[in-house]
Amino acid sequence: MRFRSLLVLAASGLAALFVVLNWRVFAGTAKLNLLLTSADVPVGVVMLLLFALGLLVWWNYLGAWQGTLLTEFRRQAKELQAQRLLAESAEASRFTELGTLVREEIAKLRTELQETEHSIAATLGEMDDRLRKDH
């Protein structure tokens, strides 16, 4: 369990113990003015009910807030995934372009080497012909 959960459980337990130990005081009646009328009611019980109502409202607010956060986190995760896919696609495209460029450069180099080979072969052939004519 998280520390916050343990803290909430401990506080709730202490509050429940306080109510149980002081129940006679909570159950004591008093005359309350309700603007238009007055009534004899247990003030402690009314306070506990108001506290419970406040907790219920607070929990609903927290639930809605967490839902909003989760929705936002999911939206951001989807956007991040889309950006990641876009970056991977761009990277793959760059690798493909690089591979094409390397193949083109190798083909040019091969052509140049073949031309150089033919040139050297022609030069050697001419030198061989000269040597044979001189002898």
Backbone hydrogen bonds, N-H to C=O, Kabsch-Sander energy under -0.5 kcal/mol:
donor,donor_aa,acceptor,acceptor_aa,energy
6,L,2,R,-2.1
7,L,3,F,-2.5
8,V,4,R,-2.5
9,L,5,S,-2.5
10,A,6,L,-2.5
11,A,7,L,-2.5
12,S,8,V,-2.6
13,G,9,L,-2.5
14,L,10,A,-2.4
15,A,11,A,-2.3
16,A,12,S,-2.5
17,L,13,G,-2.4
18,F,14,L,-2.3
19,V,15,A,-2.2
20,V,16,A,-2.5
21,L,17,L,-2.7
22,N,18,F,-1.7
23,W,20,V,-1.1
26,F,22,N,-2.0
27,A,23,W,-2.6
28,G,24,R,-0.6
28,G,25,V,-0.6
30,A,41,V,-2.2
32,L,30,A,-0.7
32,L,39,A,-3.5
34,L,32,L,-0.6
34,L,37,T,-3.2
36,L,34,L,-2.3
39,A,32,L,-2.2
41,V,30,A,-2.3
41,V,39,A,-0.8
43,V,28,G,-1.1
43,V,41,V,-0.7
44,G,26,F,-0.9
45,V,26,F,-1.1
46,V,42,P,-2.0
47,M,43,V,-2.7
48,L,44,G,-2.5
49,L,45,V,-2.6
50,L,46,V,-2.6
51,F,47,M,-2.6
52,A,48,L,-2.8
53,L,49,L,-2.6
54,G,50,L,-2.5
55,L,51,F,-2.5
56,L,52,A,-2.4
57,V,53,L,-2.4
58,W,54,G,-2.5
59,W,55,L,-3.0
60,N,56,L,-2.2
61,Y,57,V,-2.4
62,L,58,W,-2.7
63,G,59,W,-2.6
64,A,60,N,-2.5
65,W,61,Y,-2.6
66,Q,62,L,-2.9
67,G,63,G,-2.4
68,T,64,A,-2.3
69,L,65,W,-2.4
70,L,66,Q,-3.0
71,T,67,G,-2.4
72,E,68,T,-2.4
73,F,69,L,-2.9
74,R,70,L,-2.5
75,R,71,T,-2.3
76,Q,72,E,-2.6
77,A,73,F,-2.5
78,K,74,R,-2.4
79,E,75,R,-2.3
80,L,76,Q,-2.8
81,Q,77,A,-2.4
82,A,78,K,-2.4
83,Q,79,E,-2.5
84,R,80,L,-2.6
85,L,81,Q,-2.6
86,L,82,A,-2.3
87,A,83,Q,-2.5
88,E,84,R,-2.7
89,S,85,L,-2.5
90,A,86,L,-2.4
91,E,87,A,-2.5
92,A,88,E,-2.6
93,S,89,S,-2.3
94,R,90,A,-2.3
95,F,91,E,-2.3
96,T,92,A,-2.3
97,E,93,S,-2.6
98,L,94,R,-2.6
99,G,95,F,-2.7
100,T,96,T,-2.4
101,L,97,E,-2.6
102,V,98,L,-2.6
103,R,99,G,-2.4
104,E,100,T,-2.4
105,E,101,L,-2.4
106,I,102,V,-2.6
107,A,103,R,-2.3
108,K,104,E,-2.3
109,L,105,E,-2.4
110,R,106,I,-2.5
111,T,107,A,-2.2
112,E,108,K,-2.6
113,L,109,L,-2.6
114,Q,110,R,-2.7
115,E,111,T,-2.5
116,T,112,E,-2.5
117,E,113,L,-2.7
118,H,114,Q,-2.6
119,S,115,E,-2.4
120,I,116,T,-2.7
121,A,117,E,-2.6
122,A,118,H,-2.6
123,T,119,S,-2.5
124,L,120,I,-2.7
125,G,121,A,-2.2
126,E,122,A,-2.4
127,M,123,T,-2.4
128,D,124,L,-2.6
129,D,125,G,-2.2
130,R,126,E,-2.3
131,L,127,M,-2.4
132,R,128,D,-2.0
133,K,129,D,-1.9
134,D,130,R,-2.0
135,H,131,L,-0.9
